[in-house]
């Protein structure tokens, strides 16, 4: 893997690990809040709070599962070889920005150069999949001439 792709991979890995840690922390906070809320004479208030905490736990559990799936997807592209066409794990240099086809992590910077980490399942990621150097990809009215695939 090129040094640039390796750096982008590490940034994506850090992004997803931070996301997982934040979700786990939110789950812990909700669990503690639920446990700390003792039943008062206003039983309805207790039940409402407990239900809200349960909904928060359920939401965070779903987010944690999704983040775990993203981490697995990211690990599968760690050592993807350079190919003639864009695939999951490709670094795509275009006339209108640079894209790392990996996970949806947004804008990443390496040595003051900007890259957009997008999932192959994202609409723009799907538009790039299978494209080759010299091909022009159009997405949302913007044209992207593929200069190189790393």
BELNORRA-V657796 format. One record per residue. RES is the residue in one letter. PHI is phi in whole degrees, 0 to 359 (none if undefined). PSI is psi in whole degrees, 0 to 359 (none if undefined). BURIAL is # if it has 16 or more other ideal C-beta (glycine too) atoms within 10 Angstrom, else .. Layout:
# BELNORRA-V657796
RES | PHI | PSI | BURIAL
RES | PHI | PSI | BURIAL
This chain:
# BELNORRA-V657796
X | none | 136 | #
X | 295 | 158 | .
X | 301 | 319 | .
X | 296 | 312 | #
X | 297 | 323 | #
X | 297 | 318 | .
X | 295 | 318 | #
X | 295 | 320 | #
X | 300 | 314 | #
X | 297 | 321 | .
X | 296 | 319 | #
X | 294 | 319 | #
X | 297 | 317 | #
X | 298 | 318 | .
X | 303 | 311 | #
X | 287 | 324 | #
X | 294 | 320 | .
X | 296 | 321 | .
X | 297 | 315 | #
X | 298 | 315 | #
X | 299 | 318 | .
X | 295 | 319 | .
X | 294 | 315 | #
X | 298 | 321 | .
X | 295 | 317 | .
X | 298 | 321 | #
X | 294 | 318 | #
X | 297 | 316 | .
X | 299 | 316 | .
X | 294 | 320 | #
X | 297 | 315 | .
X | 295 | 319 | .
X | 297 | 320 | .
X | 294 | 317 | #
X | 290 | 327 | .
X | 284 | 339 | .
X | 280 | 99 | .
X | 277 | 152 | .
X | 292 | 125 | .
X | 255 | 184 | .
X | 293 | 340 | .
X | 268 | 79 | .
X | 302 | 324 | .
X | 297 | 321 | .
X | 297 | 317 | .
X | 300 | 312 | .
X | 294 | 321 | .
X | 296 | 315 | .
X | 297 | 315 | .
X | 298 | 319 | .
X | 294 | 319 | .
X | 296 | 319 | .
X | 294 | 322 | #
X | 294 | 319 | .
X | 297 | 320 | .
X | 296 | 318 | #
X | 297 | 317 | .
X | 297 | 316 | .
X | 298 | 314 | .
X | 293 | 325 | #
X | 297 | 318 | .
X | 295 | 316 | .
X | 298 | 321 | #
X | 295 | 319 | #
X | 299 | 314 | .
X | 298 | 317 | .
X | 296 | 321 | #
X | 297 | 320 | .
X | 295 | 321 | .
X | 296 | 320 | #
X | 296 | 318 | #
X | 298 | 314 | .
X | 300 | 319 | #
X | 295 | 316 | #
X | 297 | 332 | .
X | 288 | 343 | .
X | 252 | 10 | #
X | 304 | 319 | .
X | 240 | 41 | .
X | 288 | 130 | #
X | 284 | 159 | .
X | 293 | 139 | .
X | 231 | 166 | .
X | 284 | 339 | .
X | 233 | 156 | .
X | 293 | 132 | #
X | 216 | 175 | #
X | 301 | 127 | #
X | 101 | 354 | #
X | 282 | 147 | #
X | 256 | 118 | #
X | 249 | 116 | #
X | 263 | 123 | #
X | 234 | 172 | #
X | 289 | 348 | .
X | 228 | 36 | .
X | 122 | 164 | .
X | 243 | 139 | #
X | 232 | 136 | #
X | 251 | 112 | #
X | 279 | 103 | #
X | 207 | 268 | #
X | 231 | 161 | #
X | 282 | 94 | #
X | 241 | 1 | #
X | 79 | 208 | .
X | 281 | 132 | .
X | 236 | 148 | #
X | 238 | 134 | .
X | 228 | 119 | #
X | 51 | 48 | .
X | 65 | 5 | .
X | 262 | 136 | .
X | 266 | 141 | .
X | 224 | 148 | #
X | 250 | 120 | #
X | 272 | 118 | #
X | 232 | 150 | #
X | 282 | 150 | #
X | 294 | 343 | #
X | 273 | 344 | .
X | 291 | 151 | #
X | 307 | 316 | .
X | 289 | 326 | #
X | 297 | 315 | #
X | 298 | 324 | .
X | 295 | 327 | #
X | 278 | 330 | #
X | 304 | 128 | #
X | 89 | 349 | .
X | 287 | 156 | #
X | 238 | 167 | .
X | 302 | 134 | .
X | 94 | 345 | .
X | 279 | 146 | .
X | 256 | 125 | .
X | 254 | 132 | #
X | 250 | 130 | .
X | 216 | 126 | .
X | 51 | 40 | .
X | 81 | 355 | .
X | 262 | 142 | .
X | 254 | 135 | .
X | 234 | 106 | #
X | 276 | 122 | .
X | 282 | 116 | #
X | 270 | 320 | .
X | 203 | 155 | .
X | 233 | 121 | #
X | 247 | none | #
